[in-house]
Amino acid sequence: MIRMACCSCGQLSARVIGEPVRVSVCHCLACQRRTGGPFAQQARFRRENVTVTGESNEFVRVGDDGPGARFHFCGTCGSTVYYEILALSEYLAIPVGAFADPDFFPPTVSVYESRMHKWVVPPPDAEHIP
């Protein structure tokens, strides 16, 4: 299966072949600030299955636990299209919203639940990490 993720203006895109190896939601405060929402949802893919087209700007965020991530976003519209998990160089993560696909896979992992908004209810069968 081939999926396309792109920024709001279409200048930066990522073409993905195959299924994600992990779909997660993160409730950390940094992800809340980055997305402007109560959590971030991302899909992790093997790097060799992702082809990026367009120019990106980068922002490196040091992690609470680990080396962090390098976010790639469009310099025109500001949308994050993908990011590199610095501790896991063989993968790229793509915000699920960049696919604009309501039928995308649900999350199987929910992290930083100690910072989760009280009204958010992750899937009950997901792995729950405080």
N, CA, C and O atoms as a DFTB+ gen file, in Angstrom:
520 C
 N C O
     1  1       0.836      -1.178       0.000
     2  2       0.000       0.000       0.000
     3  2       0.883       1.244       0.000
     4  3       1.910       1.289       0.676
     5  1       0.471       2.251      -0.765
     6  2       1.190       3.526      -0.841
     7  2       0.311       4.611      -0.230
     8  3      -0.875       4.725      -0.541
     9  1       0.925       5.411       0.652
    10  2       0.215       6.543       1.273
    11  2       1.038       7.802       1.047
    12  3       2.263       7.761       0.937
    13  1       0.323       8.928       0.980
    14  2       0.980      10.231       0.826
    15  2       0.652      11.103       2.023
    16  3      -0.508      11.224       2.417
    17  1       1.673      11.704       2.592
    18  2       1.515      12.702       3.649
    19  2       2.059      14.012       3.087
    20  3       3.047      14.007       2.352
    21  1       1.430      15.118       3.421
    22  2       1.959      16.386       2.924
    23  2       1.593      17.521       3.867
    24  3       0.738      17.389       4.742
    25  1       2.270      18.637       3.654
    26  2       2.013      19.843       4.425
    27  2       0.741      20.514       3.908
    28  3       0.139      20.053       2.938
    29  1       0.347      21.580       4.548
    30  2      -0.897      22.272       4.169
    31  2      -0.851      22.859       2.766
    32  3      -1.869      22.871       2.073
    33  1       0.310      23.347       2.331
    34  2       0.393      23.971       1.009
    35  2       0.825      22.997      -0.087
    36  3       0.748      23.332      -1.269
    37  1       1.282      21.788       0.290
    38  2       1.652      20.766      -0.688
    39  2       3.099      20.799      -1.143
    40  3       3.500      19.966      -1.956
    41  1       3.893      21.732      -0.647
    42  2       5.283      21.868      -1.068
    43  2       6.160      20.726      -0.556
    44  3       7.084      20.300      -1.249
    45  1       5.880      20.225       0.649
    46  2       6.668      19.165       1.283
    47  2       5.787      17.926       1.444
    48  3       4.686      18.006       1.989
    49  1       6.279      16.787       0.968
    50  2       5.476      15.571       1.068
    51  2       6.355      14.363       1.380
    52  3       7.574      14.386       1.210
    53  1       5.690      13.311       1.842
    54  2       6.356      12.041       2.119
    55  2       5.496      10.931       1.533
    56  3       4.313      10.809       1.851
    57  1       6.098      10.138       0.685
    58  2       5.437       8.973       0.087
    59  2       5.885       7.750       0.872
    60  3       7.082       7.514       1.040
    61  1       4.915       6.971       1.354
    62  2       5.214       5.833       2.218
    63  2       4.705       4.557       1.573
    64  3       3.572       4.499       1.093
    65  1       5.544       3.543       1.566
    66  2       5.158       2.224       1.072
    67  2       5.042       1.296       2.269
    68  3       5.953       1.223       3.094
    69  1       3.931       0.590       2.364
    70  2       3.749      -0.394       3.425
    71  2       3.040       0.146       4.646
    72  3       2.641       1.309       4.701
    73  1       2.895      -0.728       5.622
    74  2       2.180      -0.405       6.852
    75  2       3.133       0.183       7.883
    76  3       4.333      -0.087       7.843
    77  1       2.615       0.977       8.797
    78  2       3.476       1.492       9.870
    79  2       3.896       0.361      10.807
    80  3       3.175      -0.619      10.990
    81  1       5.079       0.525      11.392
    82  2       5.532      -0.460      12.377
    83  2       4.980      -0.124      13.758
    84  3       4.984      -0.970      14.653
    85  1       4.508       1.106      13.933
    86  2       3.929       1.534      15.214
    87  2       3.118       2.798      14.983
    88  3       3.527       3.683      14.232
    89  1       1.973       2.873      15.632
    90  2       1.167       4.099      15.647
    91  2       0.966       4.444      17.117
    92  3       0.498       3.618      17.901
    93  1       1.322       5.665      17.482
    94  2       1.247       6.038      18.891
    95  2       0.666       7.433      19.064
    96  3       0.608       8.232      18.130
    97  1       0.240       7.692      20.289
    98  2      -0.141       9.045      20.692
    99  2       0.772       9.430      21.845
   100  3       1.101       8.608      22.700
   101  1       1.175      10.696      21.851
   102  2       2.037      11.215      22.908
   103  2       1.336      12.401      23.548
   104  3       0.884      13.315      22.859
   105  1       1.250      12.377      24.862
   106  2       0.553      13.410      25.615
   107  2       1.529      14.369      26.294
   108  3       1.107      15.177      27.122
   109  1       2.825      14.303      25.968
   110  2       3.791      15.178      26.637
   111  2       3.494      16.641      26.298
   112  3       2.864      16.945      25.284
   113  1       3.952      17.518      27.150
   114  2       3.667      18.949      26.963
   115  2       4.318      19.499      25.699
   116  3       3.756      20.384      25.054
   117  1       5.493      18.990      25.335
   118  2       6.158      19.449      24.115
   119  2       5.339      19.089      22.878
   120  3       5.238      19.894      21.953
   121  1       4.759      17.900      22.849
   122  2       3.917      17.508      21.712
   123  2       2.634      18.328      21.687
   124  3       2.146      18.675      20.611
   125  1       2.088      18.640      22.845
   126  2       0.899      19.486      22.876
   127  2       1.214      20.856      22.280
   128  3       0.424      21.394      21.505
   129  1       2.358      21.415      22.639
   130  2       2.741      22.723      22.084
   131  2       3.021      22.640      20.582
   132  3       2.626      23.519      19.816
   133  1       3.708      21.570      20.174
   134  2       4.078      21.428      18.759
   135  2       2.861      21.298      17.862
   136  3       2.821      21.877      16.776
   137  1       1.857      20.532      18.314
   138  2       0.695      20.288      17.465
   139  2      -0.425      21.302      17.655
   140  3      -1.269      21.473      16.775
   141  1      -0.432      21.973      18.800
   142  2      -1.548      22.868      19.096
   143  2      -2.778      22.113      19.552
   144  3      -3.860      22.692      19.644
   145  1      -2.632      20.830      19.839
   146  2      -3.738      19.993      20.295
   147  2      -3.394      19.328      21.612
   148  3      -2.308      19.552      22.147
   149  1      -4.297      18.511      22.152
   150  2      -4.055      17.885      23.445
   151  2      -3.091      16.692      23.401
   152  3      -2.693      16.185      24.450
   153  1      -2.716      16.245      22.208
   154  2      -1.748      15.158      22.046
   155  2      -1.264      15.168      20.602
   156  3      -1.821      15.857      19.747
   157  1      -0.222      14.392      20.350
   158  2       0.272      14.183      18.987
   159  2       0.064      12.713      18.642
   160  3       0.264      11.841      19.488
   161  1      -0.334      12.436      17.410
   162  2      -0.442      11.057      16.938
   163  2       0.501      10.900      15.762
   164  3       0.488      11.705      14.831
   165  1       1.311       9.871      15.807
   166  2       2.301       9.658      14.760
   167  2       2.401       8.192      14.393
   168  3       2.103       7.302      15.190
   169  1       2.830       7.971      13.160
   170  2       3.058       6.619      12.655
   171  2       4.538       6.490      12.342
   172  3       5.138       7.376      11.734
   173  1       5.109       5.389      12.758
   174  2       6.538       5.139      12.544
   175  2       6.691       4.158      11.387
   176  3       6.028       3.123      11.332
   177  1       7.595       4.517      10.454
   178  2       7.864       3.692       9.278
   179  2       9.358       3.447       9.152
   180  3      10.171       4.250       9.612
   181  1       9.709       2.347       8.535
   182  2      11.123       2.103       8.226
   183  2      11.571       3.183       7.235
   184  3      10.875       3.480       6.264
   185  1      12.718       3.749       7.494
   186  2      13.243       4.865       6.689
   187  2      13.283       4.539       5.199
   188  3      12.975       5.394       4.369
   189  1      13.659       3.317       4.857
   190  2      13.781       2.967       3.435
   191  2      12.431       2.913       2.724
   192  3      12.388       2.842       1.496
   193  1      11.340       2.945       3.468
   194  2      10.003       2.931       2.871
   195  2       9.394       4.315       2.717
   196  3       8.230       4.444       2.338
   197  1      10.173       5.350       3.008
   198  2       9.675       6.728       2.933
   199  2      10.523       7.525       1.934
   200  3      11.753       7.525       1.998
   201  1       9.830       8.203       1.010
   202  2      10.496       9.095       0.060
   203  2       9.964      10.504       0.280
   204  3       8.763      10.752       0.170
   205  1      10.872      11.420       0.592
   206  2      10.494      12.809       0.870
   207  2      10.751      13.655      -0.362
   208  3      11.779      13.514      -1.024
   209  1       9.797      14.544      -0.669
   210  2       9.922      15.476      -1.782
   211  2       9.655      16.886      -1.260
   212  3       8.721      17.102      -0.488
   213  1      10.475      17.836      -1.683
   214  2      10.301      19.222      -1.266
   215  2      11.379      19.646      -0.287
   216  3      12.208      18.840       0.137
   217  1      11.354      20.913       0.061
   218  2      12.335      21.492       0.974
   219  2      11.752      21.587       2.368
   220  3      10.591      21.957       2.546
   221  1      12.573      21.246       3.364
   222  2      12.102      21.350       4.745
   223  2      13.052      22.200       5.573
   224  3      14.249      22.276       5.295
   225  1      12.502      22.828       6.582
   226  2      13.275      23.442       7.647
   227  2      13.311      22.427       8.776
   228  3      12.484      21.517       8.827
   229  1      14.272      22.582       9.684
   230  2      14.434      21.616      10.763
   231  2      14.408      22.293      12.126
   232  3      14.830      23.438      12.290
   233  1      13.900      21.545      13.090
   234  2      13.959      21.954      14.485
   235  2      14.301      20.717      15.302
   236  3      13.607      19.705      15.218
   237  1      15.373      20.794      16.094
   238  2      15.768      19.672      16.928
   239  2      15.290      19.936      18.348
   240  3      15.568      20.984      18.931
   241  1      14.570      18.970      18.889
   242  2      14.090      19.063      20.263
   243  2      14.752      17.966      21.069
   244  3      14.681      16.789      20.716
   245  1      15.404      18.365      22.167
   246  2      16.005      17.404      23.073
   247  2      14.875      16.739      23.850
   248  3      13.953      17.409      24.313
   249  1      14.952      15.432      23.988
   250  2      13.888      14.693      24.650
   251  2      13.975      14.739      26.167
   252  3      15.037      14.995      26.734
   253  1      12.842      14.489      26.816
   254  2      12.818      14.349      28.269
   255  2      13.629      13.119      28.676
   256  3      14.263      13.090      29.731
   257  1      13.589      12.110      27.813
   258  2      14.264      10.849      28.083
   259  2      14.870      10.383      26.763
   260  3      14.163       9.806      25.936
   261  1      16.137      10.616      26.553
   262  2      16.776      10.247      25.302
   263  2      17.203      11.468      24.515
   264  3      17.020      12.598      24.967
   265  1      17.779      11.245      23.324
   266  2      18.360      12.357      22.570
   267  2      17.359      13.279      21.864
   268  3      17.728      14.390      21.483
   269  1      16.125      12.859      21.683
   270  2      15.124      13.735      21.086
   271  2      14.819      13.423      19.638
   272  3      14.949      12.287      19.182
   273  1      14.403      14.475      18.916
   274  2      13.961      14.293      17.532
   275  2      14.306      15.523      16.698
   276  3      14.426      16.634      17.213
   277  1      14.463      15.291      15.385
   278  2      14.672      16.362      14.410
   279  2      13.403      16.454      13.574
   280  3      13.110      15.571      12.768
   281  1      12.654      17.534      13.778
   282  2      11.390      17.749      13.082
   283  2      11.635      18.457      11.763
   284  3      12.402      19.418      11.700
   285  1      10.985      17.982      10.711
   286  2      11.089      18.576       9.374
   287  2       9.738      19.189       9.034
   288  3       8.721      18.496       8.992
   289  1       9.741      20.486       8.793
   290  2       8.495      21.197       8.521
   291  2       8.647      22.088       7.308
   292  3       9.758      22.458       6.928
   293  1       7.523      22.428       6.704
   294  2       7.501      23.271       5.516
   295  2       7.817      24.711       5.909
   296  3       7.226      25.247       6.846
   297  1       8.746      25.333       5.193
   298  2       9.100      26.726       5.456
   299  2       8.038      27.700       5.002
   300  3       8.055      28.859       5.415
   301  1       7.113      27.265       4.161
   302  2       6.046      28.140       3.674
   303  2       4.839      28.130       4.600
   304  3       4.390      29.185       5.047
   305  1       4.310      26.938       4.892
   306  2       3.081      26.860       5.705
   307  2       3.327      26.433       7.148
   308  3       2.435      26.575       7.985
   309  1       4.507      25.917       7.458
   310  2       4.858      25.551       8.824
   311  2       4.443      24.163       9.280
   312  3       4.721      23.790      10.419
   313  1       3.786      23.387       8.426
   314  2       3.318      22.046       8.825
   315  2       4.481      21.070       8.969
   316  3       5.350      20.995       8.101
   317  1       4.489      20.323      10.072
   318  2       5.465      19.242      10.241
   319  2       4.981      18.050       9.420
   320  3       3.838      17.613       9.553
   321  1       5.873      17.527       8.562
   322  2       5.510      16.402       7.702
   323  2       6.174      15.104       8.165
   324  3       5.608      14.024       8.000
   325  1       7.357      15.208       8.735
   326  2       8.003      14.006       9.255
   327  2       9.053      14.414      10.276
   328  3       9.452      15.576      10.362
   329  1       9.491      13.415      11.053
   330  2      10.603      13.678      11.950
   331  2      11.442      12.437      12.159
   332  3      10.980      11.303      12.034
   333  1      12.692      12.702      12.482
   334  2      13.660      11.658      12.753
   335  2      13.754      11.475      14.259
   336  3      13.979      12.442      14.987
   337  1      13.589      10.266      14.728
   338  2      13.770       9.938      16.136
   339  2      15.264       9.671      16.289
   340  3      15.768       8.667      15.783
   341  1      15.976      10.556      16.979
   342  2      17.434      10.504      16.975
   343  2      18.010       9.212      17.547
   344  3      19.112       8.814      17.170
   345  1      17.296       8.558      18.438
   346  2      17.770       7.291      18.996
   347  2      17.430       6.091      18.108
   348  3      17.918       4.987      18.346
   349  1      16.593       6.304      17.084
   350  2      16.144       5.206      16.215
   351  2      16.322       5.604      14.756
   352  3      15.343       5.868      14.058
   353  1      17.558       5.648      14.297
   354  2      17.867       6.180      12.969
   355  2      17.260       5.381      11.816
   356  3      17.160       5.894      10.701
   357  1      16.856       4.143      12.064
   358  2      16.293       3.328      10.983
   359  2      14.834       3.648      10.683
   360  3      14.250       3.081       9.760
   361  1      14.230       4.572      11.475
   362  2      12.817       4.914      11.307
   363  2      12.617       6.407      11.057
   364  3      13.446       7.238      11.429
   365  1      11.491       6.721      10.414
   366  2      10.975       8.090      10.344
   367  2       9.559       8.050      10.896
   368  3       8.833       7.075      10.706
   369  1       9.178       9.112      11.577
   370  2       7.820       9.226      12.101
   371  2       7.089      10.300      11.315
   372  3       7.671      11.321      10.949
   373  1       5.820      10.063      11.062
   374  2       4.995      11.002      10.310
   375  2       3.739      11.281      11.120
   376  3       3.038      10.351      11.518
   377  1       3.445      12.572      11.369
   378  2       2.201      12.886      12.066
   379  2       1.016      12.329      11.271
   380  3       0.926      12.535      10.061
   381  1       0.123      11.632      11.945
   382  2      -0.998      10.981      11.269
   383  2      -1.865      11.998      10.527
   384  3      -2.397      11.688       9.461
   385  1      -2.014      13.191      11.068
   386  2      -2.813      14.225      10.405
   387  2      -2.274      14.619       9.042
   388  3      -3.037      15.089       8.197
   389  1      -0.974      14.441       8.801
   390  2      -0.385      14.780       7.496
   391  2      -0.902      13.864       6.390
   392  3      -0.807      14.201       5.209
   393  1      -1.453      12.698       6.769
   394  2      -2.048      11.804       5.778
   395  2      -3.467      12.227       5.418
   396  3      -3.971      11.848       4.360
   397  1      -4.115      13.002       6.276
   398  2      -5.505      13.433       6.043
   399  2      -6.375      12.236       5.649
   400  3      -7.091      12.271       4.649
   401  1      -6.293      11.181       6.459
   402  2      -7.009       9.934       6.190
   403  2      -7.768       9.505       7.439
   404  3      -7.160       8.959       8.361
   405  1      -9.081       9.736       7.497
   406  2      -9.866       9.352       8.670
   407  2      -9.869       7.848       8.944
   408  3     -10.225       7.431      10.046
   409  1      -9.481       7.027       7.969
   410  2      -9.452       5.580       8.148
   411  2      -8.074       5.057       8.551
   412  3      -7.848       3.847       8.567
   413  1      -7.145       5.976       8.878
   414  2      -5.802       5.555       9.264
   415  2      -5.875       4.691      10.521
   416  3      -6.832       4.777      11.290
   417  1      -4.872       3.875      10.716
   418  2      -4.808       2.956      11.848
   419  2      -4.934       3.698      13.183
   420  3      -4.412       4.804      13.326
   421  1      -5.614       3.106      14.149
   422  2      -5.682       3.709      15.486
   423  2      -4.357       3.488      16.228
   424  3      -3.572       2.615      15.856
   425  1      -4.117       4.271      17.261
   426  2      -2.873       4.079      18.015
   427  2      -2.875       2.771      18.796
   428  3      -3.907       2.326      19.299
   429  1      -1.694       2.168      18.881
   430  2      -1.517       0.947      19.675
   431  2      -0.697       1.235      20.928
   432  3      -0.554       0.367      21.789
   433  1      -0.157       2.448      21.033
   434  2       0.647       2.857      22.183
   435  2       0.239       4.271      22.562
   436  3       0.022       5.115      21.693
   437  1       0.136       4.530      23.867
   438  2      -0.184       5.855      24.392
   439  2       0.854       6.193      25.470
   440  3       0.924       5.526      26.503
   441  1       1.663       7.240      25.220
   442  2       2.754       7.576      26.142
   443  2       2.519       8.915      26.834
   444  3       1.729       9.738      26.372
   445  1       3.209       9.115      27.936
   446  2       3.094      10.304      28.790
   447  2       1.653      10.528      29.239
   448  3       1.163      11.658      29.265
   449  1       0.992       9.443      29.587
   450  2      -0.406       9.567      30.014
   451  2      -0.568      10.376      31.302
   452  3      -1.672      10.825      31.609
   453  1       0.506      10.568      32.053
   454  2       0.428      11.402      33.257
   455  2       0.137      12.864      32.906
   456  3      -0.283      13.640      33.764
   457  1       0.363      13.232      31.647
   458  2       0.104      14.604      31.185
   459  2      -1.110      14.682      30.250
   460  3      -1.356      15.709      29.617
   461  1      -1.848      13.598      30.179
   462  2      -3.000      13.492      29.292
   463  2      -4.154      14.361      29.798
   464  3      -4.428      14.403      30.997
   465  1      -4.823      15.051      28.878
   466  2      -6.025      15.803      29.237
   467  2      -7.062      14.829      29.772
   468  3      -7.199      13.720      29.256
   469  1      -7.776      15.228      30.779
   470  2      -8.688      14.323      31.495
   471  2      -9.794      13.745      30.617
   472  3     -10.292      12.657      30.904
   473  1     -10.188      14.447      29.556
   474  2     -11.282      13.977      28.705
   475  2     -10.820      13.044      27.589
   476  3     -11.650      12.431      26.918
   477  1      -9.485      12.926      27.376
   478  2      -8.953      12.071      26.311
   479  2      -9.034      10.614      26.749
   480  3      -8.674      10.273      27.876
   481  1      -9.508       9.760      25.850
   482  2      -9.637       8.330      26.146
   483  2      -8.939       7.541      25.031
   484  3      -9.525       7.331      23.969
   485  1      -7.696       7.103      25.259
   486  2      -7.018       6.294      24.251
   487  2      -7.714       4.945      24.084
   488  3      -8.464       4.538      24.972
   489  1      -7.490       4.245      22.982
   490  2      -8.095       2.924      22.808
   491  2      -7.759       2.016      23.989
   492  3      -6.601       1.952      24.403
   493  1      -8.742       1.318      24.532
   494  2      -8.494       0.496      25.720
   495  2      -7.467      -0.609      25.506
   496  3      -6.793      -1.014      26.453
   497  1      -7.338      -1.107      24.269
   498  2      -6.398      -2.192      24.011
   499  2      -4.991      -1.701      23.693
   500  3      -4.101      -2.511      23.437
   501  1      -4.774      -0.375      23.705
   502  2      -3.440       0.183      23.465
   503  2      -2.544      -0.065      24.672
   504  3      -3.028      -0.243      25.790
   505  1      -1.240      -0.076      24.439
   506  2      -0.283      -0.122      25.547
   507  2      -0.296       1.260      26.197
   508  3      -0.160       2.268      25.504
   509  1      -0.458       1.319      27.510
   510  2      -0.565       2.586      28.237
   511  2       0.694       2.807      29.068
   512  3       1.008       2.025      29.965
   513  1       1.410       3.890      28.752
   514  2       2.660       4.199      29.447
   515  2       2.497       5.522      30.186
   516  3       2.247       6.558      29.571
   517  1       2.640       5.480      31.515
   518  2       2.403       6.694      32.300
   519  2       3.354       7.803      31.931
   520  3       3.284       8.891      32.502
